[in-house]
Amino acid sequence: MSSAYQPSYTTYQPQHQSRRRYYESRVKESLTSRFAKCLCSFFLTLLLIVGVIIFVLWLSLRPHRPHFHLSSFTAPGLVQSTGPVNSALSFNITDRNPNGKIGIYYDSIYASIFYSDKEMGSGPVLFPFYQPPKNTTVILGTLTATGPTTTDSAWDQFSADVAAGQVKLIIKLTSVIRFKVKLWDTHQHRMHVECDFTVGKDGNILSQYADERCTLYF
């Protein structure tokens, strides 16, 4: 009795399923990678846009320092034989706020006038005030001279400079300022202004020094 022939079959189903799972995982990885790249690109673009906006705002709101120019100075008492003591030292300095949208708050402005390292006079010249944008303030100062006197060590040189019509002087202004930007104020800055100039025998500023820009630093 012969036994019936039993054909053998080779199944490929496990291999086919393994290949399918492999491709599915590759597709998932590809989608995940694409999503991650898109997310990174989005955040980088957002950071770039925010950075540009901040930079533009900084340029538009960045405070510019005020500009000071010495317009005139007169000290008629320089030619006195006893020196300029008790005579008037008068000057005119313009203070320009160059900012288009930023105002400046000033505390009292204090002035000192020097010949070499010798103080000739000092005192307050302007009360606290607010300076609007694109505004020019005129500082009219008059101080009483306290020197040099005939007993000062600098008297001989001072007399020689007066005789030569070349007396080099310095006006120093000090104050505390802060900038007003929209609805907020910046922190306070200690302001120092120096105006170097020369006067002639008559005590008036020489023409080449009139309207010269003064040096400002914080």
C-alpha positions in Angstrom: 0.0 0.0 0.0 1.6 3.1 -1.2 1.4 6.3 0.8 -0.1 9.4 -0.7 2.4 12.0 -1.9 2.5 15.0 0.5 3.9 18.0 -1.3 6.1 20.3 0.8 5.5 24.1 0.7 8.1 26.7 1.6 6.5 29.7 3.3 7.9 33.2 2.8 5.5 35.0 5.1 7.9 35.6 8.0 10.5 37.1 5.6 7.8 39.2 3.9 6.6 40.5 7.2 10.1 41.4 8.4 10.7 43.3 5.2 7.4 45.2 5.6 8.3 46.1 9.2 11.7 47.3 8.1 10.2 49.7 5.4 7.6 50.9 7.9 10.2 51.7 10.4 12.3 53.5 7.7 9.2 55.6 6.8 8.6 56.5 10.4 12.2 57.5 10.9 12.0 59.6 7.7 8.9 61.3 8.9 10.3 61.9 12.3 13.5 63.3 10.9 11.6 65.6 8.5 9.4 66.8 11.4 12.5 67.5 13.5 14.1 69.4 10.7 11.0 71.4 10.0 10.7 72.2 13.7 14.3 73.3 13.9 14.0 75.4 10.8 10.8 77.1 12.2 12.5 78.0 15.5 15.7 79.2 13.7 13.6 81.4 11.4 11.6 82.7 14.4 14.8 83.5 16.3 16.2 85.3 13.2 13.0 87.4 12.8 13.0 88.3 16.5 16.7 89.2 16.4 16.1 91.5 13.4 13.2 93.2 15.2 15.2 93.7 18.3 18.1 95.1 16.3 15.9 97.5 14.4 14.3 98.6 17.7 17.7 99.1 19.3 18.8 101.2 16.4 15.7 103.4 16.5 15.6 103.7 20.3 19.3 103.8 21.0 20.0 107.1 22.9 22.5 109.5 21.3 24.5 111.7 23.6 23.7 115.5 23.6 25.9 117.9 21.7 27.4 120.9 23.4 28.9 123.9 21.7 30.5 127.0 23.2 29.0 130.0 21.4 30.5 132.9 23.4 32.6 133.8 26.4 33.6 137.1 27.9 35.8 138.1 30.9 36.5 141.8 30.7 38.2 141.7 34.1 41.2 139.9 32.7 43.0 143.1 32.0 42.8 144.4 35.5 46.1 145.0 37.1 45.0 143.1 40.2 43.6 140.2 38.2 40.1 139.2 37.4 39.0 138.6 41.0 35.3 139.5 41.6 34.7 140.2 37.9 32.1 138.5 35.8 32.9 135.4 33.7 30.0 135.0 31.2 29.5 132.3 28.7 26.9 130.9 26.3 26.8 127.1 25.6 24.2 125.4 23.4 22.9 122.0 24.4 21.4 120.0 21.5 19.3 116.8 22.0 19.8 115.0 18.6 17.4 112.2 19.4 14.2 112.0 17.4 12.1 110.2 19.9 14.1 110.3 23.2 14.0 113.1 25.7 16.6 113.9 28.4 16.1 114.7 32.1 18.9 116.9 33.6 19.6 117.5 37.2 21.1 120.9 38.0 24.1 121.8 35.8 27.2 123.0 37.7 30.0 124.9 35.9 33.6 125.5 36.7 36.2 127.6 34.8 39.9 126.8 34.9 43.1 128.5 33.9 45.6 125.7 33.7 44.8 123.8 36.9 43.7 126.9 38.8 39.9 127.3 39.3 38.8 130.8 38.3 35.2 130.4 39.3 32.4 127.9 39.8 28.7 127.5 40.6 25.3 126.3 39.4 24.2 127.7 36.1 20.9 125.9 35.3 18.2 124.3 37.4 16.8 120.7 36.7 14.9 120.5 33.5 13.5 118.1 30.8 14.8 118.5 27.2 12.4 117.2 24.5 13.6 115.4 21.4 15.2 117.5 18.7 15.5 120.4 21.1 18.3 123.0 21.7 18.7 124.5 25.2 20.8 127.6 25.7 22.9 127.6 28.9 23.7 131.2 29.9 26.1 131.1 32.7 27.7 134.0 34.7 30.2 133.2 37.4 32.2 135.4 39.7 36.0 135.1 39.3 38.0 134.0 42.3 41.4 134.1 40.7 44.1 134.0 39.8 45.4 136.7 42.1 48.7 138.5 42.2 49.9 136.2 45.0 49.2 132.9 43.1 52.1 130.9 41.7 50.4 131.1 38.2 50.2 134.8 38.2 53.3 135.5 36.2 52.3 133.1 33.4 48.7 134.4 33.5 49.9 138.0 33.1 52.2 137.0 30.2 49.3 135.1 28.4 47.0 138.1 28.8 49.6 140.4 27.4 50.1 138.1 24.4 46.3 137.8 23.9 46.4 134.0 24.3 44.7 132.9 27.5 43.8 129.3 27.4 40.7 128.4 29.5 38.5 125.4 30.1 34.8 125.4 31.0 33.7 122.2 32.7 30.0 121.3 33.1 28.7 118.5 35.3 25.3 117.1 35.8 23.3 113.8 36.2 21.1 112.9 33.2 18.8 110.1 32.2 17.1 109.3 28.9 13.3 109.0 28.5 12.5 106.3 26.0 8.8 106.0 25.4 7.3 104.9 28.8 10.5 104.1 30.6 13.6 105.9 31.8 17.2 104.7 31.5 19.5 104.6 34.5 21.3 107.8 35.5 24.5 108.9 33.9 27.1 111.2 35.5 27.8 113.7 32.7 31.0 115.7 32.2 31.5 118.3 29.5 34.7 120.1 28.7 35.0 123.2 26.5 38.6 124.2 25.7 39.1 127.6 24.2 41.3 130.7 24.1 40.5 134.4 24.8 42.2 137.5 23.7 43.4 140.6 25.6 39.8 141.9 25.8 38.6 138.8 27.5 36.5 137.7 24.6 36.7 134.2 23.0 38.8 134.2 19.8 36.7 133.7 16.7 38.3 130.4 15.7 37.1 128.9 18.9 33.5 130.2 18.8 30.9 127.4 18.2 33.5 124.7 18.7 32.0 121.4 19.9 32.8 120.5 23.5 33.9 117.1 24.7 31.3 115.0 26.5 31.9 111.8 28.5 30.0 109.8 31.1 
